[in-house]
Amino acid sequence: MSGLITFLTALCTACVFIGAVHLICPDGTLEKPVKYVLSLVFIVTIISAAGFLKGGFNTDINFNTAAEVSDEELKAASARYVYEQVLKSNQINFTEITVCTDKTEDDSIVISKVIIYSDCNKERVLAALGEAAKNLEVEIVNE
């Protein structure tokens, strides 16, 4: 990647230099020879800058981040978000929601338990969750 940056830097520098010289070039009989020399300088600059790319142009860009997230973590995070939004919309105070997941034999992920840390009573929290709390175990820890 540094070869590409060096090539582009040399190209831009040559363009600026040649443009500045072209602005001050005289009109008349010297106009064509000066443009010819500037064109040759530009070609030589590109050829010499291409020498920086001798080792080949490496287009490999690593899109892998240092913190790769597993499917299990993504599903737990999305479930946590849904439960947070339901509790907030029902104006239930909570400090933390923990989602426990399990992997099944066919490598699918199943939410097995949700732990909600809240100062509200259990019935109010379960009523707010409605259908979301019926198919899995919901534990409410009173603080």
C-alpha positions as CSV (number, residue, x, y, z in Angstrom):
1,M,0.0,0.0,0.0
2,S,2.9,2.4,0.6
3,G,4.0,1.9,-3.0
4,L,0.6,3.2,-4.2
5,I,0.9,6.2,-1.9
6,T,4.4,6.9,-3.1
7,F,3.2,6.6,-6.8
8,L,0.3,9.0,-6.2
9,T,2.4,11.5,-4.3
10,A,4.9,11.5,-7.2
11,L,2.1,11.9,-9.7
12,C,0.5,14.8,-7.9
13,T,3.8,16.6,-7.4
14,A,4.6,16.2,-11.1
15,C,1.2,17.5,-12.1
16,V,1.5,20.6,-9.8
17,F,5.1,21.3,-11.0
18,I,4.2,20.9,-14.7
19,G,1.1,23.0,-14.3
20,A,3.1,25.8,-12.7
21,V,5.7,25.7,-15.4
22,H,3.0,25.7,-18.1
23,L,1.4,28.8,-16.6
24,I,4.7,30.7,-17.0
25,C,5.6,29.3,-20.4
26,P,5.8,31.9,-23.1
27,D,3.4,32.2,-26.0
28,G,4.5,32.2,-29.6
29,T,7.4,30.2,-31.1
30,L,8.5,28.6,-27.8
31,E,5.1,27.3,-26.8
32,K,5.2,24.0,-28.6
33,P,8.8,23.0,-27.6
34,V,8.0,23.9,-23.9
35,K,4.8,21.8,-24.0
36,Y,6.8,19.0,-25.6
37,V,9.5,19.1,-22.9
38,L,6.8,19.2,-20.1
39,S,5.1,16.2,-21.7
40,L,8.3,14.3,-21.7
41,V,8.9,15.3,-18.0
42,F,5.5,14.0,-17.2
43,I,6.0,10.7,-18.9
44,V,9.4,10.2,-17.2
45,T,7.8,11.0,-13.9
46,I,5.1,8.4,-14.3
47,I,7.6,5.8,-15.4
48,S,10.0,6.5,-12.5
49,A,7.1,6.6,-10.0
50,A,5.9,3.2,-11.4
51,G,9.3,1.8,-10.3
52,F,8.1,2.1,-6.7
53,L,5.5,-0.5,-7.6
54,K,8.1,-3.1,-8.7
55,G,7.0,-5.6,-6.1
56,G,3.6,-5.6,-7.6
57,F,0.4,-3.9,-6.5
58,N,-1.0,-5.6,-3.5
59,T,-4.8,-5.2,-3.4
60,D,-5.3,-7.4,-0.3
61,I,-7.2,-5.4,2.2
62,N,-8.0,-7.0,5.5
63,F,-11.6,-6.3,6.5
64,N,-11.4,-8.6,9.5
65,T,-11.7,-6.6,12.7
66,A,-9.8,-7.4,15.9
67,A,-13.1,-8.1,17.7
68,E,-15.0,-10.7,15.7
69,V,-18.4,-11.3,17.1
70,S,-19.9,-14.7,17.1
71,D,-23.5,-15.5,16.1
72,E,-24.3,-16.4,19.7
73,E,-23.2,-12.9,20.8
74,L,-25.2,-11.2,18.1
75,K,-28.3,-13.1,18.9
76,A,-27.9,-12.3,22.6
77,A,-27.3,-8.6,21.9
78,S,-30.4,-8.4,19.7
79,A,-32.5,-10.1,22.3
80,R,-31.1,-7.8,25.0
81,Y,-32.0,-4.8,22.8
82,V,-35.6,-6.0,22.3
83,Y,-36.1,-6.6,26.0
84,E,-34.6,-3.2,26.9
85,Q,-37.0,-1.5,24.4
86,V,-40.0,-3.3,25.8
87,L,-39.2,-2.5,29.4
88,K,-38.4,1.2,28.5
89,S,-41.7,1.6,26.6
90,N,-43.5,0.2,29.7
91,Q,-41.6,2.6,32.0
92,I,-40.0,-0.2,34.0
93,N,-36.7,0.6,35.7
94,F,-33.9,-1.9,35.2
95,T,-30.1,-1.8,35.5
96,E,-29.1,-4.8,33.5
97,I,-30.4,-7.6,31.2
98,T,-28.5,-10.8,30.8
99,V,-29.4,-13.2,28.0
100,C,-28.3,-16.8,28.3
101,T,-28.0,-18.8,25.1
102,D,-27.4,-22.4,24.2
103,K,-26.3,-24.1,21.0
104,T,-28.5,-27.0,19.7
105,E,-27.3,-30.1,17.9
106,D,-27.9,-28.5,14.5
107,D,-25.7,-25.5,15.5
108,S,-28.6,-23.1,15.9
109,I,-28.7,-20.7,18.8
110,V,-31.6,-20.7,21.3
111,I,-32.2,-18.2,24.1
112,S,-32.7,-20.3,27.2
113,K,-33.0,-17.7,30.0
114,V,-33.2,-13.9,30.5
115,I,-32.2,-12.3,33.7
116,I,-33.5,-8.9,34.4
117,Y,-32.2,-6.7,37.3
118,S,-35.0,-4.4,38.3
119,D,-36.6,-2.7,41.3
120,C,-40.1,-3.5,40.0
121,N,-42.1,-6.5,41.1
122,K,-42.0,-9.7,39.1
123,E,-45.7,-9.6,37.9
124,R,-45.3,-6.1,36.5
125,V,-42.2,-7.0,34.5
126,L,-43.7,-10.2,33.2
127,A,-46.9,-8.4,32.2
128,A,-44.8,-5.8,30.3
129,L,-42.9,-8.5,28.5
130,G,-46.1,-10.3,27.5
131,E,-45.6,-13.1,24.9
132,A,-41.9,-12.6,24.9
133,A,-41.7,-14.1,28.4
134,K,-43.9,-17.1,27.9
135,N,-41.6,-19.3,25.8
136,L,-38.5,-19.0,27.9
137,E,-37.4,-18.7,31.5
138,V,-37.3,-15.1,32.8
139,E,-35.7,-14.4,36.1
140,I,-36.2,-11.1,37.8
141,V,-33.7,-10.1,40.4
142,N,-34.9,-7.3,42.7
143,E,-32.4,-4.8,43.7
